Amino acid sequence: MLNLVLFGPPGAGKGTQSAFLVDRYELIHLSTGDLFRYNIKNATELGVLAKSYIDKGQLVPDSVTISMLEAAVNENPNAKGFIFDGFPRTNAQAQALDAFLQGRGSAITSMIALEVNEDELKERLAERAKTSGRADDANPEVIQNRIDVYNKETAPVKDYYEAQGKYRGVDGVGSIEEITARLTDIIDSF
């Protein structure tokens, strides 16, 4: 089973690249943002719980996020593998994901990080604001805050996978096709 953590800061191209990798390797794409929206919209038990935190301006606890992710994995028992996008964001989440997958007789194959410099990220996010209408990408202060939060809180998860020999960095600058080729070269080597 091929289980990938697709990693990188906001604007690195995780969503764009996930679409290509899902098709090529017949994987299930699990985005925590999509899972939250689905569960909240459908008022599932986990969605109602998550919404109660979000409505108070609080972070959704790891246990709720992990439960949503586990439910999504369990809904796909015949999957050839998964791309985890936006998860794990903390070492505690990475440890919980490892424990869950180990219980299923599986593991993370690799964390592949799209490495993009900050100036390029800011340009991409500003462009995305124009083309997708995402208000959070239009404000330079919000963009900088999202990058800062990533660097402070999420980037350390790299060390967790690096210690396991599972981290692979990929140059995330270039055409979409060039970046896809770099990713597939790494994945094909597993």
C-alpha positions as CSV (number, residue, x, y, z in Angstrom):
1,M,0.0,0.0,0.0
2,L,1.3,3.4,-0.9
3,N,0.6,6.0,1.8
4,L,2.0,9.5,1.2
5,V,2.1,12.6,3.3
6,L,2.1,15.5,0.8
7,F,3.7,18.3,2.7
8,G,4.5,22.0,2.2
9,P,3.6,25.5,3.1
10,P,0.4,27.3,1.9
11,G,0.7,27.8,-1.9
12,A,3.3,25.1,-2.5
13,G,1.0,23.2,-4.9
14,K,-0.2,20.3,-2.7
15,G,-3.7,20.3,-4.1
16,T,-2.6,20.7,-7.7
17,Q,-0.1,17.9,-7.4
18,S,-2.5,15.6,-5.5
19,A,-4.9,15.6,-8.4
20,F,-2.2,14.2,-10.7
21,L,-0.9,11.7,-8.2
22,V,-4.4,10.4,-7.4
23,D,-4.9,9.6,-11.1
24,R,-1.5,8.1,-11.7
25,Y,-1.3,5.9,-8.7
26,E,-5.0,5.3,-8.0
27,L,-4.8,6.7,-4.5
28,I,-7.5,8.2,-2.3
29,H,-6.9,11.9,-1.6
30,L,-7.6,12.8,2.0
31,S,-7.6,16.5,2.8
32,T,-8.4,17.5,6.3
33,G,-10.0,20.7,5.1
34,D,-12.3,18.7,2.8
35,L,-13.1,16.2,5.6
36,F,-14.0,19.1,8.0
37,R,-16.3,20.7,5.3
38,Y,-18.0,17.4,4.5
39,N,-18.6,16.4,8.1
40,I,-19.9,19.9,9.1
41,K,-22.1,20.2,6.0
42,N,-23.6,16.7,6.6
43,A,-23.9,17.3,10.4
44,T,-22.2,14.1,11.3
45,E,-21.4,13.5,14.9
46,L,-17.8,14.5,14.3
47,G,-18.9,17.4,12.2
48,V,-21.1,18.8,14.9
49,L,-18.3,18.4,17.4
50,A,-15.8,20.1,15.2
51,K,-18.2,22.9,14.4
52,S,-18.7,23.5,18.2
53,Y,-14.9,24.3,18.4
54,I,-14.8,26.3,15.2
55,D,-17.8,28.4,16.2
56,K,-15.9,29.4,19.4
57,G,-12.8,30.3,17.3
58,Q,-10.9,27.4,18.8
59,L,-8.7,24.8,17.1
60,V,-10.4,21.5,16.6
61,P,-8.7,19.0,18.9
62,D,-6.4,16.4,17.4
63,S,-8.7,13.6,18.6
64,V,-11.6,14.9,16.5
65,T,-9.4,15.4,13.4
66,I,-7.8,12.0,13.8
67,S,-11.3,10.4,14.2
68,M,-12.5,12.0,10.9
69,L,-9.4,10.8,9.1
70,E,-9.7,7.3,10.5
71,A,-13.3,7.1,9.4
72,A,-12.4,8.2,5.9
73,V,-9.6,5.6,5.7
74,N,-12.0,2.9,7.0
75,E,-14.5,3.8,4.3
76,N,-12.0,2.8,1.7
77,P,-10.9,-0.7,2.7
78,N,-9.8,-1.7,-0.9
79,A,-7.7,1.5,-1.5
80,K,-4.3,1.1,-3.1
81,G,-3.2,3.8,-0.8
82,F,-3.8,7.4,0.4
83,I,-2.4,10.9,0.0
84,F,-2.7,12.7,3.3
85,D,-2.9,16.4,2.5
86,G,-2.9,18.9,5.4
87,F,-2.3,16.1,7.9
88,P,-0.4,15.5,10.1
89,R,0.2,19.1,11.2
90,T,1.9,18.2,14.5
91,N,4.2,15.4,15.8
92,A,1.3,14.2,18.0
93,Q,-0.9,13.8,14.9
94,A,2.0,12.0,13.1
95,Q,2.3,9.6,16.0
96,A,-1.4,9.0,16.0
97,L,-1.5,8.4,12.2
98,D,1.4,5.9,12.6
99,A,-0.4,4.0,15.3
100,F,-3.6,3.9,13.4
101,L,-2.0,2.7,10.2
102,Q,0.1,0.1,12.1
103,G,-3.1,-1.2,13.5
104,R,-4.3,-1.8,10.0
105,G,-1.0,-3.5,9.0
106,S,0.2,-0.5,7.1
107,A,2.5,2.5,7.4
108,I,3.4,5.9,5.9
109,T,5.6,5.2,2.8
110,S,7.0,8.7,2.7
111,M,6.5,12.3,3.5
112,I,7.2,14.2,0.3
113,A,7.6,18.0,0.8
114,L,7.2,20.6,-1.9
115,E,9.9,23.1,-1.1
116,V,9.1,26.6,-2.3
117,N,10.7,29.9,-1.2
118,E,8.6,32.5,0.6
119,D,8.6,35.1,-2.2
120,E,7.3,32.5,-4.7
121,L,4.6,31.4,-2.2
122,K,3.4,34.9,-1.8
123,E,3.2,35.4,-5.6
124,R,1.3,32.1,-6.0
125,L,-1.2,32.9,-3.2
126,A,-1.8,36.4,-4.6
127,E,-2.4,34.9,-8.0
128,R,-4.7,32.2,-6.5
129,A,-6.7,35.0,-4.8
130,K,-7.4,36.5,-8.3
131,T,-8.3,33.3,-10.0
132,S,-10.2,31.4,-7.3
133,G,-11.7,34.2,-5.3
134,R,-10.1,33.0,-2.0
135,A,-10.2,36.1,0.2
136,D,-7.6,34.6,2.6
137,D,-5.1,34.6,-0.2
138,A,-5.6,38.3,-1.1
139,N,-4.4,39.9,2.1
140,P,-0.6,40.1,2.4
141,E,-0.7,40.1,6.2
142,V,-2.9,37.0,6.3
143,I,-0.5,35.3,3.8
144,Q,2.5,36.1,6.0
145,N,0.7,34.8,9.1
146,R,-0.2,31.5,7.4
147,I,3.4,31.1,6.3
148,D,4.7,32.0,9.8
149,V,2.3,29.5,11.4
150,Y,3.4,26.8,9.0
151,N,7.1,27.4,9.7
152,K,6.6,27.5,13.5
153,E,4.0,24.8,14.1
154,T,3.8,22.5,11.1
155,A,7.3,22.4,9.6
156,P,8.8,20.5,12.6
157,V,6.8,17.4,11.5
158,K,9.5,17.1,8.9
159,D,11.9,16.1,11.6
160,Y,9.6,13.3,12.7
161,Y,9.6,11.7,9.3
162,E,13.3,12.5,8.7
163,A,14.2,10.5,11.8
164,Q,12.4,7.5,10.3
165,G,14.2,8.0,6.9
166,K,10.9,8.7,5.2
167,Y,11.3,12.4,4.4
168,R,11.9,13.4,0.7
169,G,12.2,17.1,-0.3
170,V,11.2,18.1,-3.8
171,D,11.9,21.4,-5.6
172,G,8.4,22.8,-5.9
173,V,9.4,25.6,-8.3
174,G,8.9,25.2,-12.1
175,S,6.0,24.2,-14.3
176,I,3.3,21.9,-13.0
177,E,4.6,19.2,-15.3
178,E,8.2,19.6,-14.1
179,I,7.1,19.3,-10.5
180,T,4.9,16.3,-11.2
181,A,7.8,14.6,-12.9
182,R,10.0,15.2,-9.8
183,L,7.3,13.7,-7.6
184,T,6.7,10.7,-9.7
185,D,10.4,10.0,-9.9
186,I,10.5,9.7,-6.2
187,I,7.3,7.7,-5.9
188,D,8.4,5.3,-8.6
189,S,11.6,4.6,-6.6
190,F,9.7,3.1,-3.7
